[in-house]
Amino acid sequence: MFELIAKGITKIFGTKSERDLKELGPYVQLVNDEYAKLKSISDDQLRSKTAELKAIIASDLKSVDDQIASLHKKDCG
């Protein structure tokens, strides 16, 4: 009896793995799109792009890093 109910629920909602795949599908597409853009560039261009992205991330996180450093000084000082 329980097995029949479980099968019915699975047909309606899908399995956990099916739901996970459905949720991750758009992200996989985004990654594939970015890969398509990057596969045609040289290694040197990729290194340059990586340095660019690291600089952007560091810039965006500077205020957070400053706050963390300030909190460390208060706790240690």
Buried (B, 14 or more C-beta within 10 A) or exposed (E): EEEEEEEEEEEEEEEEEEEEEEEEEEEEEEEEEEEEEEEEEEEEEEEEEEEEEEEEEEEEEEEEEEEEEEEEEEEEE
